[in-house]
Amino acid sequence: MNIRVIAARVLEPLLSHHGSLKSTLPDAMAQCPTQDRALLRQLCYGTLRDLYRLNAIAGALLKRPLQAHDQDLQALLLVGLYQLRSMRVPAHAAVSETVEGTRELNKAWAGKLFNAVLRRFQREQSEIEAALEQDEQFQYNHPLWMIDKLRHNWPDHWQTILQQNDTQGPMTLRVNERLLTRAEALESLKQNQIAAEPGQLSPQALTLAEPVDVAKLPGFSQGHLSVQDEAAQLACILLDAQPGQRVLDACAAPGGKLCHLLETQPSLAEAIAVEMEPSRLEKVRDNLERLKLSHECVLHLGDASARDWWNGTPFDRILIDAPCSGTGVIRRNPDIKLLRRNEDILGLANLQLSILDNLWEMLAAGGRLVYATCSIFPQENERIVERFVKLHADAKSLPVPLTCGIERPYGRQLFPVAGEHDGFYYAILTKDA
């Protein structure tokens, strides 16, 4: 089984702007021999992470671009270039397996072309890449619209953001303190030869020195640990839910913030979660069941911008983890660079404001609402909150009590940090009594 061909078939629909890595990779992994799954994952994620550089190199090597109906070949060529450029695979194996892949794709006519192109890159890599240095998509490895937008929005931070997007984020865990302390979790990991350190922002966070399969985490199946970035763990802290309160988690999937809330505040009067996609709601249910928290939360299949699921009783706390561009988590989802479009941002901003408007009516007087996204674009973040506050006399924006990120006129913006948290945005709103 040629793993390069499997990787190309995973990537092909993404190059045509269909699907996502999370939707195409799992089936391929299931069909792949166990010993080859790590390689397949590395080829897919690595090729997508370096996509704009690899595309620029491919364009320099090919006399004519491949046809639109040959996206499978384009994907295979990018996989081959990625191996030569970034992996320890012997060059002769990378070339021969990639060339052989053209036959497995029933396009043997491309074999000689691929052989010539890949061997030329071996010989002339330094010269080819030096000639591309003025190409911004090659230099910064992002689409031009995203480079320009970040440069405009964050003139002091944009280059660091782009650099961090091309790194691999750490694997961070959340300790279920209903079952064990963070110190006990650290000791358990140590006994299983898994190196970890306490997080700096969340009292339940542990950051691993190296990622591991969750099946190897001691107590994972028993609900002792969950995988969750430390920035995402801050939502529970900022929500500050108190015993006896009614709490709503809107747009709840996959349920990490909801589970964190229930782990740390077991005395709520009621917790309700809303998610509009059945498959994503099922993920929330799965997480609750693993953590044995299903009986502590009511799940609704519903739209957070509508009210047909609400019984009319106000909530004391509302968390809106709004649908967004996901540009703060590109290092974990490199296909975002390829699949997201500049024109998407306006539509997302309108949806975010619609959800905020709708759920505000459900917040009790004196209540607290936390608005969160994993975006780094102000259009989805502080500008949404600014517009909302100006339209609602009973809304007040509070300072976000965090030391990470940068304070904004409305809310606080976090950027991805090497070895630490992802990019995130938080705002806290209270409703006047």
C-alpha positions as CSV (number, residue, x, y, z in Angstrom):
1,M,0.0,0.0,0.0
2,N,1.6,3.3,-1.2
3,I,1.1,5.7,1.7
4,R,1.9,8.7,-0.6
5,V,-1.1,7.8,-2.8
6,I,-3.3,7.5,0.2
7,A,-2.1,11.0,1.4
8,A,-2.8,12.4,-2.1
9,R,-6.3,11.1,-2.1
10,V,-6.9,12.6,1.3
11,L,-5.6,16.0,0.1
12,E,-7.2,16.0,-3.4
13,P,-10.7,17.3,-2.3
14,L,-9.1,20.0,-0.1
15,L,-7.2,21.3,-3.1
16,S,-10.6,21.7,-4.8
17,H,-11.9,23.4,-1.6
18,H,-14.1,20.6,-0.5
19,G,-14.3,18.9,2.9
20,S,-11.6,19.3,5.6
21,L,-8.7,17.2,6.9
22,K,-10.9,16.1,9.8
23,S,-13.5,14.8,7.4
24,T,-11.2,13.1,4.9
25,L,-8.3,11.7,7.1
26,P,-10.1,9.4,9.6
27,D,-11.4,7.0,6.9
28,A,-8.0,6.8,5.3
29,M,-6.4,6.2,8.7
30,A,-8.8,3.3,9.3
31,Q,-7.9,1.7,6.1
32,C,-4.1,2.2,6.6
33,P,-1.9,-0.4,8.3
34,T,-1.3,0.5,11.9
35,Q,2.4,0.9,11.5
36,D,1.9,3.4,8.7
37,R,-0.6,5.7,10.3
38,A,1.9,8.0,11.8
39,L,3.6,8.5,8.4
40,L,0.2,9.1,6.7
41,R,-0.7,11.7,9.3
42,Q,2.6,13.4,9.0
43,L,2.4,13.5,5.2
44,C,-1.1,15.0,5.3
45,Y,-0.6,17.6,8.0
46,G,2.9,18.5,6.9
47,T,2.0,19.0,3.3
48,L,-0.9,21.2,4.3
49,R,1.2,23.1,6.8
50,D,3.7,24.0,4.1
51,L,1.2,24.1,1.2
52,Y,1.9,27.7,0.0
53,R,5.6,27.1,-0.1
54,L,5.2,23.8,-1.8
55,N,2.8,25.2,-4.4
56,A,5.3,28.0,-5.2
57,I,8.1,25.4,-5.6
58,A,5.9,23.2,-7.8
59,G,5.0,26.2,-10.0
60,A,8.7,27.0,-10.4
61,L,9.5,23.4,-11.4
62,L,6.6,22.8,-13.9
63,K,6.7,24.4,-17.3
64,R,2.9,24.3,-17.3
65,P,0.5,23.9,-14.3
66,L,-1.3,20.5,-14.1
67,Q,-4.9,20.5,-15.3
68,A,-7.8,21.1,-12.9
69,H,-8.9,17.4,-13.4
70,D,-5.4,16.3,-12.2
71,Q,-5.7,17.6,-8.6
72,D,-4.8,14.1,-7.5
73,L,-1.4,14.4,-9.3
74,Q,-1.0,17.9,-7.8
75,A,-1.5,16.5,-4.3
76,L,0.9,13.7,-5.0
77,L,3.6,16.1,-6.3
78,L,3.2,18.3,-3.2
79,V,3.6,15.2,-1.0
80,G,6.7,14.3,-2.8
81,L,8.2,17.7,-2.4
82,Y,7.3,17.8,1.2
83,Q,9.2,14.6,1.8
84,L,12.3,15.9,0.0
85,R,12.2,19.2,1.8
86,S,11.1,18.4,5.4
87,M,11.4,14.7,6.2
88,R,14.1,12.2,6.9
89,V,12.8,9.8,4.3
90,P,15.8,8.8,2.0
91,A,15.6,10.9,-1.1
92,H,15.6,7.9,-3.5
93,A,12.7,6.3,-1.6
94,A,10.7,9.6,-1.7
95,V,11.2,10.0,-5.4
96,S,10.6,6.4,-6.4
97,E,7.5,6.0,-4.2
98,T,6.0,9.2,-5.5
99,V,6.7,8.3,-9.1
100,E,5.2,4.9,-8.6
101,G,2.2,6.7,-7.2
102,T,1.4,8.1,-10.6
103,R,0.8,4.6,-11.9
104,E,-1.4,3.7,-8.9
105,L,-3.5,6.8,-9.8
106,N,-3.8,5.4,-13.3
107,K,-1.8,8.3,-14.7
108,A,1.5,6.6,-15.6
109,W,2.1,9.3,-18.2
110,A,3.1,11.6,-15.3
111,G,5.8,9.3,-14.1
112,K,8.7,10.7,-16.2
113,L,7.5,14.2,-15.4
114,F,7.5,13.6,-11.7
115,N,10.9,11.9,-11.8
116,A,12.4,14.8,-13.6
117,V,10.8,17.5,-11.4
118,L,11.7,15.8,-8.1
119,R,15.3,15.1,-9.1
120,R,15.7,18.6,-10.3
121,F,14.5,19.9,-6.9
122,Q,17.1,17.6,-5.3
123,R,19.8,19.2,-7.3
124,E,18.7,22.8,-7.3
125,Q,16.7,23.3,-4.1
126,S,18.8,26.2,-2.8
127,E,18.7,28.1,-6.1
128,I,14.9,27.5,-6.6
129,E,14.0,28.6,-3.2
130,A,16.3,31.7,-3.4
131,A,14.5,32.7,-6.5
132,L,11.2,32.6,-4.7
133,E,12.2,34.7,-1.7
134,Q,10.3,37.8,-3.0
135,D,7.1,35.7,-3.3
136,E,5.1,36.6,-0.2
137,Q,3.1,33.3,-0.3
138,F,6.4,31.4,-0.4
139,Q,8.0,33.6,2.3
140,Y,5.1,33.6,4.7
141,N,3.4,30.3,3.7
142,H,-0.1,31.8,3.8
143,P,-2.6,33.0,1.2
144,L,-2.1,36.6,0.3
145,W,-5.4,37.8,1.6
146,M,-4.6,36.5,5.0
147,I,-1.1,38.0,5.0
148,D,-2.5,41.4,4.1
149,K,-5.3,41.2,6.6
150,L,-3.1,40.3,9.5
151,R,-0.5,42.9,8.5
152,H,-3.3,45.6,8.5
153,N,-5.0,44.4,11.7
154,W,-1.9,43.6,13.7
155,P,1.1,45.7,12.4
156,D,3.2,44.8,15.5
157,H,2.3,41.1,15.6
158,W,1.5,39.8,12.1
159,Q,4.9,38.2,11.3
160,T,5.0,36.4,14.7
161,I,1.4,35.1,14.1
162,L,2.3,33.8,10.7
163,Q,5.4,32.1,12.1
164,Q,3.5,30.5,14.9
165,N,0.8,29.2,12.6
166,D,3.5,27.1,10.9
167,T,4.6,25.4,14.1
168,Q,3.0,22.4,15.9
169,G,1.0,23.3,18.9
170,P,1.6,21.4,22.2
171,M,-0.7,18.7,23.5
172,T,-2.4,20.1,26.5
173,L,-4.6,18.2,29.0
174,R,-7.3,19.2,31.4
175,V,-7.4,17.4,34.7
176,N,-10.8,16.4,36.0
177,E,-10.4,17.6,39.6
178,R,-13.5,15.8,40.7
179,L,-11.5,12.6,40.4
180,L,-7.9,13.6,41.1
181,T,-5.6,16.6,41.7
182,R,-3.3,18.1,39.1
183,A,-0.3,16.9,41.2
184,E,-1.7,13.3,41.2
185,A,-2.2,13.5,37.5
186,L,1.3,14.6,37.0
187,E,2.6,11.8,39.1
188,S,0.5,9.3,37.2
189,L,1.9,10.6,33.9
190,K,5.4,10.4,35.2
191,Q,4.9,6.8,36.3
192,N,3.9,6.0,32.7
193,Q,7.0,7.7,31.3
194,I,5.0,10.7,30.0
195,A,6.7,14.0,30.6
196,A,4.4,17.0,31.4
197,E,4.4,20.4,33.2
198,P,1.6,22.3,34.9
199,G,0.0,25.0,32.7
200,Q,0.6,28.6,33.4
201,L,-3.0,30.0,32.9
202,S,-5.5,27.3,34.0
203,P,-5.2,25.5,37.3
204,Q,-6.4,22.3,35.6
205,A,-3.9,22.4,32.7
206,L,-1.0,20.1,32.0
207,T,1.2,20.5,28.9
208,L,3.0,17.4,27.5
209,A,6.6,17.5,26.4
210,E,5.6,15.3,23.4
211,P,2.1,14.4,22.0
212,V,0.9,10.9,22.8
213,D,-2.0,8.8,21.7
214,V,-4.9,9.4,24.1
215,A,-5.1,5.6,24.6
216,K,-1.8,5.8,26.3
217,L,-2.9,8.5,28.8
218,P,-3.5,6.9,32.2
219,G,-7.1,7.2,33.3
220,F,-8.3,8.8,30.0
221,S,-11.1,6.3,29.4
222,Q,-12.1,6.7,33.1
223,G,-12.5,10.5,32.6
224,H,-9.4,11.5,34.6
225,L,-8.0,13.6,31.7
226,S,-9.2,15.4,28.6
227,V,-7.4,17.1,25.7
228,Q,-8.0,20.8,25.6
229,D,-5.8,23.8,24.8
230,E,-5.1,26.0,27.7
231,A,-6.6,29.1,26.1
232,A,-9.9,27.2,25.7
233,Q,-9.8,26.3,29.4
234,L,-10.0,29.9,30.3
235,A,-13.6,30.1,29.3
236,C,-14.7,28.3,32.4
237,I,-12.7,30.6,34.6
238,L,-14.1,33.7,33.0
239,L,-17.6,32.5,33.1
240,D,-17.3,32.3,36.9
241,A,-20.5,30.2,37.3
242,Q,-21.7,29.9,40.9
243,P,-23.7,27.2,42.8
244,G,-27.4,27.3,42.1
245,Q,-27.2,29.2,38.8
246,R,-28.6,28.3,35.4
247,V,-25.9,28.2,32.7
248,L,-26.1,28.0,28.9
249,D,-23.3,26.8,26.6
250,A,-24.3,27.9,23.1
251,C,-22.6,26.4,20.0
252,A,-21.3,23.8,22.5
253,A,-19.6,21.2,20.3
254,P,-17.3,19.3,20.9
255,G,-18.1,20.0,24.5
256,G,-14.7,20.7,26.1
257,K,-15.7,23.9,27.8
258,L,-19.1,22.5,28.9
259,C,-17.3,19.5,30.5
260,H,-14.8,21.7,32.2
261,L,-17.6,23.8,33.6
262,L,-19.4,20.7,35.0
263,E,-16.1,19.3,36.4
264,T,-15.4,22.5,38.4
265,Q,-18.9,23.5,39.3
266,P,-21.0,20.5,40.3
267,S,-23.7,22.5,42.1
268,L,-25.4,24.3,39.2
269,A,-29.2,24.5,39.2
270,E,-29.2,23.6,35.5
271,A,-26.8,23.4,32.6
272,I,-28.0,23.5,29.1
273,A,-26.0,23.0,25.9
274,V,-27.1,23.9,22.4
275,E,-25.6,22.7,19.1
276,M,-27.3,22.8,15.7
277,E,-25.4,20.0,13.9
278,P,-26.5,16.4,14.9
279,S,-23.1,14.9,14.4
280,R,-21.4,17.6,16.5
281,L,-24.0,17.2,19.2
282,E,-23.2,13.5,19.3
283,K,-19.5,14.5,20.0
284,V,-20.8,16.5,23.0
285,R,-22.7,13.5,24.2
286,D,-19.7,11.2,23.8
287,N,-17.5,13.5,25.9
288,L,-20.2,13.8,28.6
289,E,-20.5,10.1,28.8
290,R,-16.8,9.4,29.0
291,L,-16.6,11.9,31.9
292,K,-19.8,10.5,33.4
293,L,-21.5,13.9,33.3
294,S,-24.4,13.2,31.1
295,H,-27.0,13.4,33.9
296,E,-25.8,16.9,34.8
297,C,-26.6,18.6,31.5
298,V,-29.5,18.9,29.1
299,L,-28.6,18.8,25.4
300,H,-30.7,20.6,22.7
301,L,-30.4,20.2,19.0
302,G,-31.0,23.8,18.1
303,D,-29.8,27.0,16.5
304,A,-28.2,29.6,18.8
305,S,-29.6,32.4,16.6
306,A,-33.2,31.1,17.2
307,R,-35.3,30.6,20.3
308,D,-37.5,27.5,19.5
309,W,-35.5,25.4,22.0
310,W,-35.7,27.9,24.9
311,N,-38.4,27.6,27.6
312,G,-38.3,31.3,28.5
313,T,-36.4,31.0,31.8
314,P,-33.5,33.4,31.9
315,F,-29.9,32.2,32.4
316,D,-27.5,33.5,35.0
317,R,-24.5,32.7,32.8
318,I,-24.1,32.3,29.1
319,L,-21.1,31.1,27.1
320,I,-21.0,31.9,23.4
321,D,-18.2,30.0,21.7
322,A,-19.2,31.6,18.4
323,P,-18.7,30.0,15.0
324,C,-15.6,31.7,13.5
325,S,-12.8,31.5,11.0
326,G,-10.6,29.4,13.3
327,T,-7.6,31.5,12.4
328,G,-6.2,31.2,15.9
329,V,-5.9,27.4,15.6
330,I,-4.3,27.1,12.2
331,R,-1.3,25.3,13.7
332,R,-3.7,22.5,14.7
333,N,-5.8,22.8,11.5
334,P,-3.5,23.8,8.7
335,D,-6.3,23.3,6.1
336,I,-7.9,26.5,7.4
337,K,-5.3,28.4,5.3
338,L,-6.6,26.7,2.2
339,L,-10.3,26.4,2.9
340,R,-11.1,29.8,4.4
341,R,-11.7,32.8,2.2
342,N,-11.6,36.6,2.9
343,E,-15.2,36.9,1.9
344,D,-16.2,34.4,4.6
345,I,-15.4,36.9,7.4
346,L,-18.3,39.2,6.8
347,G,-20.8,36.4,6.8
348,L,-19.3,35.0,10.0
349,A,-19.4,38.4,11.6
350,N,-23.1,38.8,10.8
351,L,-23.8,35.4,12.2
352,Q,-21.9,36.1,15.4
353,L,-23.7,39.4,16.0
354,S,-27.0,37.6,15.3
355,I,-26.3,34.9,17.9
356,L,-25.1,37.5,20.5
357,D,-28.3,39.6,19.9
358,N,-30.5,36.5,20.3
359,L,-29.0,35.1,23.4
360,W,-28.7,38.4,25.2
361,E,-32.5,38.4,25.6
362,M,-32.0,35.1,27.5
363,L,-29.6,36.5,30.0
364,A,-31.0,37.4,33.4
365,A,-30.5,41.0,34.8
366,G,-27.2,41.1,36.5
367,G,-26.0,38.0,34.6
368,R,-22.7,37.5,32.8
369,L,-22.1,36.5,29.2
370,V,-18.7,35.4,27.9
371,Y,-18.2,35.8,24.2
372,A,-15.3,33.7,22.8
373,T,-13.8,32.8,19.4
374,C,-10.7,31.0,18.2
375,S,-10.1,33.8,15.7
376,I,-7.5,36.4,15.6
377,F,-9.4,38.8,13.3
378,P,-10.8,41.9,15.1
379,Q,-13.8,41.8,12.7
380,E,-15.0,38.6,14.5
381,N,-14.0,39.8,17.9
382,E,-13.7,43.2,19.4
383,R,-15.6,44.9,16.6
384,I,-18.6,42.6,17.2
385,V,-18.6,43.4,20.9
386,E,-18.2,47.1,20.2
387,R,-21.1,47.1,17.8
388,F,-23.2,45.1,20.3
389,V,-22.5,47.3,23.3
390,K,-23.4,50.5,21.3
391,L,-26.7,48.9,20.3
392,H,-27.7,47.7,23.8
393,A,-27.9,50.3,26.6
394,D,-28.1,47.5,29.2
395,A,-24.8,45.9,28.1
396,K,-21.5,46.6,29.8
397,S,-18.1,45.3,28.7
398,L,-15.8,44.3,31.6
399,P,-12.0,44.0,31.6
400,V,-10.9,40.4,31.0
401,P,-8.8,39.4,34.0
402,L,-6.0,37.6,32.2
403,T,-2.3,38.3,32.0
404,C,-1.8,36.6,28.6
405,G,-2.6,38.2,25.3
406,I,-3.2,41.9,24.8
407,E,-6.0,44.1,26.2
408,R,-8.3,45.6,23.7
409,P,-10.9,48.4,24.1
410,Y,-13.4,45.5,24.1
411,G,-12.1,42.2,25.4
412,R,-8.7,40.6,25.2
413,Q,-6.9,39.0,22.2
414,L,-4.6,36.1,22.6
415,F,-2.2,35.1,19.8
416,P,-0.7,31.6,19.4
417,V,2.4,31.2,21.5
418,A,5.2,28.7,20.9
419,G,4.9,25.7,23.3
420,E,1.8,27.3,24.9
421,H,-1.8,28.4,24.1
422,D,-3.5,28.9,20.8
423,G,-5.0,32.1,19.4
424,F,-8.2,33.1,21.2
425,Y,-10.4,36.0,22.0
426,Y,-12.5,36.7,25.1
427,A,-15.0,39.4,26.1
428,I,-17.1,39.6,29.2
429,L,-20.5,41.3,29.1
430,T,-22.8,42.0,32.0
431,K,-26.5,43.0,31.9
432,D,-27.6,45.9,34.0
433,A,-30.3,45.1,36.6
